[in-house]
Amino acid sequence: MSLPIDPEQLTREDIGERSVTLNMGHDEAVEHVRQTFEAAGFGMPVEFSPSELLREKIDADRDPYYVLGACNPEMADKALEVTREIGALFPCNVVVWEVEPGVQQVHHVSIMKIARLNGIAPDNDDWEEVVDGTRRMVEEAFDDLETTDDAGGGEKPRGRQGGKQEGSGGSPQ
């Protein structure tokens, strides 16, 4: 399959990717992430556990994995004013998965940046305001998550396939 863009050329910044490792139990981490994102201005209109759902439906044995569907109504409204198609990507998901007992990975990518990359959203000042507003809120939440992580897990390299490192140029605008 040929893609119109080379994913290897995308940086973490291009897709608004954030990740942090938390040293705590899975349920505790899910609750901590929920509270941290709510304090940053997000609500959680959707939540579910793919690992539990798959266990129920097809008897899959998966490590704990949880999706928090984060949404800030003001930012969602601004986004819909610019493009109705953004709703196909709603809400802004934050996922928590167990790496091993007592170690959880928290991960997020910006649907607002991805919408611009795939043509759902325009590359203009109105959309940049939406991207910047959600970025600030997500940064606040992740900064707070990182300060609670005693081991300093912090940022991880971009995805399994790697991806271009920040500042190496050539990323799509």
C-alpha positions as CSV (number, residue, x, y, z in Angstrom):
1,M,0.0,0.0,0.0
2,S,1.3,3.4,-1.0
3,L,0.6,6.4,1.3
4,P,0.5,10.0,0.1
5,I,2.9,11.0,2.9
6,D,5.8,9.1,4.3
7,P,5.1,8.3,8.0
8,E,8.8,8.1,8.6
9,Q,9.1,11.8,7.9
10,L,6.6,12.8,10.6
11,T,7.9,13.9,14.0
12,R,6.2,13.6,17.3
13,E,5.4,17.3,17.0
14,D,3.8,16.9,13.6
15,I,1.1,14.7,15.1
16,G,1.1,16.2,18.6
17,E,2.2,12.9,20.2
18,R,2.8,12.8,23.9
19,S,3.7,9.9,26.1
20,V,4.6,9.3,29.7
21,T,5.3,6.3,31.9
22,L,3.6,6.2,35.3
23,N,4.8,3.9,38.1
24,M,1.5,2.8,39.6
25,G,-1.2,0.2,39.2
26,H,-3.4,0.3,36.2
27,D,-6.7,1.4,37.8
28,E,-4.8,4.0,39.9
29,A,-3.2,5.3,36.7
30,V,-6.5,5.5,34.8
31,E,-8.0,7.5,37.7
32,H,-5.0,9.7,37.9
33,V,-5.0,10.5,34.2
34,R,-8.7,11.2,34.3
35,Q,-8.4,13.7,37.2
36,T,-5.3,15.3,35.6
37,F,-7.0,15.9,32.3
38,E,-10.2,17.1,34.0
39,A,-8.1,19.6,35.9
40,A,-6.6,20.8,32.6
41,G,-10.1,21.5,31.2
42,F,-11.2,18.3,29.6
43,G,-14.3,16.3,30.3
44,M,-14.5,12.5,29.7
45,P,-17.8,11.8,27.8
46,V,-16.5,8.4,26.6
47,E,-14.5,5.8,28.4
48,F,-14.0,2.1,27.7
49,S,-11.6,-0.8,28.2
50,P,-10.7,-2.5,24.9
51,S,-9.0,-5.2,26.8
52,E,-12.2,-6.0,28.8
53,L,-14.3,-5.7,25.7
54,L,-12.2,-8.1,23.7
55,R,-12.1,-10.5,26.6
56,E,-15.9,-10.5,26.7
57,K,-16.4,-10.8,22.9
58,I,-13.6,-13.1,21.7
59,D,-12.0,-14.3,24.9
60,A,-8.8,-12.4,24.1
61,D,-6.2,-12.3,26.9
62,R,-4.8,-8.8,26.8
63,D,-3.0,-6.7,29.4
64,P,-5.1,-3.9,30.8
65,Y,-5.7,-1.1,28.2
66,Y,-8.1,1.8,28.8
67,V,-9.3,4.7,26.5
68,L,-10.3,8.0,28.0
69,G,-12.2,10.1,25.4
70,A,-11.2,13.6,26.5
71,C,-13.2,16.7,25.2
72,N,-13.2,20.4,26.0
73,P,-16.6,21.7,24.8
74,E,-15.3,25.2,23.9
75,M,-12.5,23.7,21.7
76,A,-14.8,21.1,20.2
77,D,-17.3,23.9,19.3
78,K,-14.5,26.0,17.7
79,A,-13.2,23.0,15.7
80,L,-16.7,22.3,14.4
81,E,-17.1,25.9,13.3
82,V,-14.1,25.4,11.1
83,T,-14.9,22.0,9.8
84,R,-17.7,19.6,10.5
85,E,-15.7,16.6,9.4
86,I,-13.5,16.8,12.5
87,G,-16.3,15.0,14.3
88,A,-15.2,11.8,12.6
89,L,-12.1,12.0,14.9
90,F,-13.8,13.1,18.1
91,P,-13.1,12.8,21.0
92,C,-9.4,13.4,21.8
93,N,-8.3,10.0,23.1
94,V,-5.8,9.4,25.9
95,V,-4.9,5.8,26.3
96,V,-3.4,4.0,29.3
97,W,-1.9,0.6,28.9
98,E,0.0,-1.7,31.3
99,V,3.6,-2.3,30.3
100,E,4.0,-4.5,33.3
101,P,2.4,-4.7,36.7
102,G,3.0,-1.3,38.4
103,V,4.2,0.4,35.1
104,Q,1.6,2.2,32.9
105,Q,2.1,4.0,29.6
106,V,0.0,7.0,28.9
107,H,-0.3,8.1,25.2
108,H,-2.0,10.8,23.2
109,V,-1.9,12.1,19.6
110,S,-3.5,15.3,18.5
111,I,-6.6,14.7,16.4
112,M,-6.5,18.4,15.5
113,K,-3.0,18.1,14.0
114,I,-3.9,14.8,12.3
115,A,-7.0,16.4,10.8
116,R,-4.8,19.0,9.2
117,L,-2.3,16.4,7.9
118,N,-5.1,14.3,6.3
119,G,-7.0,17.2,4.8
120,I,-10.1,17.2,7.1
121,A,-9.1,20.6,8.5
122,P,-7.6,23.6,6.7
123,D,-4.1,24.9,7.2
124,N,-5.2,28.4,8.2
125,D,-5.2,30.8,11.2
126,D,-8.7,29.6,12.5
127,W,-7.5,26.0,12.6
128,E,-4.2,27.0,14.2
129,E,-6.1,28.6,17.0
130,V,-7.8,25.3,17.7
131,V,-4.6,23.3,17.4
132,D,-2.8,25.8,19.7
133,G,-5.6,25.8,22.3
134,T,-5.8,22.0,22.6
135,R,-2.0,21.7,22.6
136,R,-1.8,24.0,25.6
137,M,-4.4,22.0,27.5
138,V,-2.7,18.6,26.7
139,E,0.7,20.0,27.6
140,E,-0.7,21.2,30.9
141,A,-2.1,17.7,31.6
142,F,1.1,15.8,30.5
143,D,3.3,18.2,32.5
144,D,1.3,17.5,35.6
145,L,1.5,13.7,34.8
146,E,5.2,13.9,34.4
147,T,5.7,15.7,37.7
148,T,3.9,12.8,39.5
149,D,6.1,10.1,37.9
150,D,8.9,9.3,40.4
151,A,10.9,7.4,37.9
152,G,10.8,10.3,35.3
153,G,9.6,8.0,32.5
154,G,8.8,11.0,30.3
155,E,8.9,11.1,26.5
156,K,9.5,7.9,24.5
157,P,10.7,7.7,20.9
158,R,7.9,7.9,18.3
159,G,6.1,4.7,17.6
160,R,7.4,1.3,16.6
161,Q,8.5,2.5,13.2
162,G,10.6,5.3,14.7
163,G,9.9,8.5,12.8
164,K,12.1,11.5,12.1
165,Q,13.6,13.2,15.2
166,E,12.7,16.7,16.1
167,G,14.7,19.4,14.4
168,S,15.9,17.2,11.5
169,G,13.8,19.1,8.9
170,G,11.7,17.9,6.1
171,S,8.5,17.4,8.0
172,P,5.2,18.5,6.3
173,Q,3.6,21.7,7.4
